[in-house]
Amino acid sequence: MHKSILYFWPFVKLGLTDVWRHKTRSFLTMLGMVFGVGSVISMLAVGEGASMQALESIKRLGSENIMVMSVKPTSEDGGSSSSERGKLAVYGLLYADEQRIKETVPGVALTVPARMTRRMARVGERQYEMRVVETEPNWFSVVNRPILAGRVISENDLRMRSNVCVLTEHGVRRLLAAEGIVGQRIRIASGIFEVIGIVKNEDGGTVRSPDSEADVYIPLTTGTKMFGEANIRYSAGGMEGEKVELSQIIVRMKSVNVVEAGSKAIESVISRFHKKKDFKIDVPLTLLREAERTKRTYNVVLGAIAGISLLVGGIGIMNIMLASVTERTKEIGIRRAIGARRSLIVLQFLINTCVLSIGGGLIGLLLGVLIPVLITVFTDMPTVVQPYSLTLAFGISVGIGIVFGLYPAMSAAKLDPIEALRHE
Amino acid sequence: MPIESGSARPSENEVVRLDNVKRHYVVGDEVVRALDGVSFCIRKGSYWAIMGPSGSGKSTMLNILGCLDRPSSGAYWLNGENVAEMDDDQLSDHRLKNLGFVFQSFHLISQLTVCENIEVPMMYLGVPPQERRERAEMLAERVGMSHRLRHLPMELSGGQRQRVAVARALANDPAVLLADEPTGNLDSATSVQIMQLFQELYEQGKTIILVTHEPDIARFAKSNIVLKDGKLLSCQE
């Protein structure tokens, strides 16, 4: 081992001096590798950053959660349609459904019912249509919303049907109020509510989430007492009404492993009691899986595009090395005549190519670490440089050095020494 | 020394032995007999000149003696081994260990300094750097070039370059020093100096084969072979 290193070292030194001797040419040749490796790493970093963001927002929905939502059935299913204008459309999830899920589906940790309607909210002169989420205290433990001020709805509020509400950050802003709004009263439709707290909105918002809007939360019982379950809207040509007991049930499972089985069980439990398909089930875990698949595809495509530039870099190196073999034909002849085996000529040229590609690869590595940082600083796009991408890009650059170096090196070694010596 | 064709392995003190060596090329439909059955042997420590007009098979003889080419038939024993049966790697090894080349146009590697040029054969043999350096300096001293160790070949005169080439040829202490028109590119004064260098080497016990077409140069050798039309015309000791 020690001896072989001693044996190879002169050839490495030879390669280094050859590269140094043609500084400009070597530098230009290396540029191909520099940009190739740099772009592979930055492309992967951008892809990784984008998908990381998507994955995080899905994770915030909670991968243990299953979302069951009411949907208005389409007319083919025999539900309400424009022909039945004026009638009250009755559809959607029922309190009984929640009960059934809780009792029959194995692995359920807790369920949170919610009804969502749009109603006018007013503070002084300012009014704004907000989404009113009538729900239970557990909502805040299932959907991750940090409290900014005050408190959230309690069991007591639910029992007492108190007229209290919690606003989201966005909601507060829409009402042109500040944190001081906690403790004040606001009007929602026909009721007066005391604001007891403010919660943070979800940031980003690339993925559908239960409350990304300007929301106001009130206890479910209060909502039933005050607004009833029917929501009637008057519009041109008559009135349109619908009666929905629950717009959404969030089911939290005990562990991630039972989520998929749970969603199937929920599906069958609910469909047994619903003739029409008036609900749908969203599983963030499935979204997560999909997103991960997308991420993989994304990375492969981006990496491959950048990989093409690596390939171009490699071809550039091969081109220069072929020119160099022609240029150094006589030297090859001399070395062969003196007694260099073919394999040593191959080694010499291969090391020469590898010095170029590895040198380019190393500079490219620096570039690849630097560019994502610049991208993040100037465009706010998140980037993540994964260690594997560094190894991958560097490994490919070494591989390209060997693959693209082999042909010129072999053609150098194949030269007949007698012919090569005659070459001028 | 002329030998009878078909005789057995060379004796102890024969460095080179050619036994009915033929080298034929096929050019189009014609067969060119560059060497057509040449036999001779060269004893250790002798000084031979191989002569002949152009087209006599001199270059082919040089290539075969130098292990750059193999005979089409016949045997060529170099330092006790039959070169005719060797593959490319073995031929390379033979060139490295048993032969020292001196060419008409010097053939130094232009990017390397004098010292590095002398080191090249030792590098291929795997001699450690320190030892290589010392030996290269010693050889440069021997050919009178120790004052030019850090120079590039293009900074030297023809005679100086040929001295470096001789030093390089001696690097691995070869059995045979093979010189191809070593004075062909030199003026007569320098030629004499180079031939004196060969004379010294001969006196130190080196086996030298000189390939030339100039009788003046061939006169420095102690024995000579004359080739004509691929055949041995004369062989004098």
Boltz contact constraints between the chains, C-beta under 6 A:
constraints:
  - contact:
      token1: [A, 7]
      token2: [B, 126]
      max_distance: 6.0
  - contact:
      token1: [A, 10]
      token2: [B, 123]
      max_distance: 6.0
  - contact:
      token1: [A, 331]
      token2: [B, 109]
      max_distance: 6.0
  - contact:
      token1: [A, 334]
      token2: [B, 107]
      max_distance: 6.0
  - contact:
      token1: [A, 334]
      token2: [B, 109]
      max_distance: 6.0
  - contact:
      token1: [A, 337]
      token2: [B, 101]
      max_distance: 6.0
  - contact:
      token1: [A, 338]
      token2: [B, 121]
      max_distance: 6.0
  - contact:
      token1: [A, 339]
      token2: [B, 92]
      max_distance: 6.0
  - contact:
      token1: [A, 339]
      token2: [B, 95]
      max_distance: 6.0
  - contact:
      token1: [A, 339]
      token2: [B, 96]
      max_distance: 6.0
  - contact:
      token1: [A, 339]
      token2: [B, 124]
      max_distance: 6.0
  - contact:
      token1: [A, 340]
      token2: [B, 124]
      max_distance: 6.0
  - contact:
      token1: [A, 341]
      token2: [B, 89]
      max_distance: 6.0
  - contact:
      token1: [A, 341]
      token2: [B, 92]
      max_distance: 6.0
  - contact:
      token1: [A, 417]
      token2: [B, 68]
      max_distance: 6.0
  - contact:
      token1: [A, 418]
      token2: [B, 63]
      max_distance: 6.0
  - contact:
      token1: [A, 418]
      token2: [B, 68]
      max_distance: 6.0
